[in-house]
Amino acid sequence: MSQTLLAMAKDLVMAQIEAHKLSPEEMHTALQQTYASLKALQGQEDANGNVAVVTPATPPERVHWRQSITKHTVTCLECGASLKQLSGRHLKDHGLDGKSYRVKYGIPRTQPLAAKEITSRRKEIVQRSRPWEKAPTFLQAQEKAQKAVAQKTGGVQRKKTARAKA
């Protein structure tokens, strides 16, 4: 071989970066994997192709949960699938629910497991429909407040009329 394995791996990774198929942040992992594959191929070549060499699998680099939630998609940290939201059905396939998924990856309980665009659209819909105004407890509180205001204003009017008579 005229080039070293490391030089060949570097050239391959640089070609992928230049072709915009690999981001510079992923370069380190790709370089390690490419070098390991070339080393395995060299071992196979030295043994005249008679021995099957297993390429050591490097574990995928763990993505921070903040990076997994973007404007248009949310990436499942279990399987890497890009979705609009992580539904209960999808999480059930991994043996998780929303709470356990959040605990496993350190996601705050108030963080929606949906793309930012979806979350903002839902927020707008809720603000327009104002569902809290239809809740029984809200309606009861409004009735009590109206009665209190009526009693307060009615009491003030009676005092004025009593004073007017005297």
N, C-alpha and C positions, 0 to 999 in steps of 0.2 A: 504494500500500500504506500502510495506516495505521500498521503496526508495522514495525520494522526486522527484517531477517532474523535477526539475533542474538537479538532478543527472542522471535521466533516459535520459534526452535530451543530457547531456554531453556524456554519454556512447554511445548513438546512433551516435552522430557526430564524436566522436573519432574512432568508428568502421568504419565509412565511410572514414575518413582520412587514417586510416591504410590500408584499401582496395584500396587506391589510386583512389577512386571515387570522392573525394572532396579535393581541394587544401587547405592548411592552411590559405590562404588569404580569402577564402570563408567561413571559419569556423564561424565567428561572425554572419553572416546572416543566415546560416543554423541552428545555435544554437537558434536564436530567432524564426525562423519559426517552428522548432521542438518543442520548449517549448510552443509556442502558440497552436500548434496542440494537444499536450498532455493536455494542460489546457482545450481546447475545449472538448476533449474526457472525461476528468474528470467531466466537467460540465454535459455532456450527461449522464454519469454513475450515477452521483448524482441525476439527475432528472429521473432515471430509463429508460432512452432512449426515453422519450416521447417528449422532446423538442429538436428541431434541433438547434444546436449552429453553428453559422457561424464563421469560422476561419478568424481572421483579416489578410488581405493581406498586406504584407509589400512590398513597391515599390522596384523593382529591383535596385540594386546599379548602379549608372551611371558610365559607363566606359569612361575613358579619350580617346579622339580621337587618340592619339598616340599609345595607346595599341590596338586599333581596327584595325590598319594596320600592318600586319605581313608580313613575307617573302612570304608565299604561299596564304594567304587569307586576305580579308578585311571584317570586321564585320559591318553590318548595325546597326547604333546606334538607329534606329527607331524600328526595329523588331527583331534584334539579329541574323539575317541570315548571314551565312558565305559564301562569294562569292569571285570570282577572281577579280571582279571589281563591283563598284556600277554604274550600267548603268542608263541612263536617264529613261528607261522603268521601272526599279525597283523603282527608286525614285518617278516616277509619281504615282505608286501605293500608296505612302504615301502622295501624294499631294505636292510634293517638286520637285525642279530641283537642279542641281549641286550647283548653287550659293546660293540658300536659305538653302540647307543642310549644306553648309560650314558656313554660317552665324549663323545658329541655334546652331551648335556645336562648333563654334569658330575655325574652320579649316582654315588655310591660303589659299588664292585663288590659290597659286602656287602648293599646295600639290595635287598630283594625287589621285583620289578616286579608286585606284587599288592596288593590292598586289605588293610588292616591286619587286618580280621576274618578273611580267608582265611589270612593268614600265621599268626595266633594259633591258628586251628583246626588247621592243619597241624602246628604245633609241639606241640600237645596230643597229636595222633595219634602223632607220633614218640616222644614221651616215654612213652606207654602201650605202644607196640609194642617199643621199645628195640632197633632193628635192629642196632646196633653189637654187641650180644651174640651175634648170629648170624654175624658176619663171621669168616672163617677166621683172620685175624691176631689177632683178639680171643681166639678159642678157643685158639689156640696159646699166646698169652701167659698165659692162665689155666692151661693145663696145666703150663707151665714154673713158674709161681708155686706151683702145688699140689705139684709135685715138689720144689721148693726148700724149701717148708714141711715136707714129709714127711721130707726128708733132715735138715733142721735138728732137727726133733723126734725123729726116729729116732736121730740121733747123740747127742743129749742123753740119751736113755734108755739107750743102750749104755754110756755113761760111768758112769751111775749103777749099772748092773748090774755093771760091772767093779769099781767101788769097793766094792760090796756084797760081792763074792766075796773081796776082799782083806782 
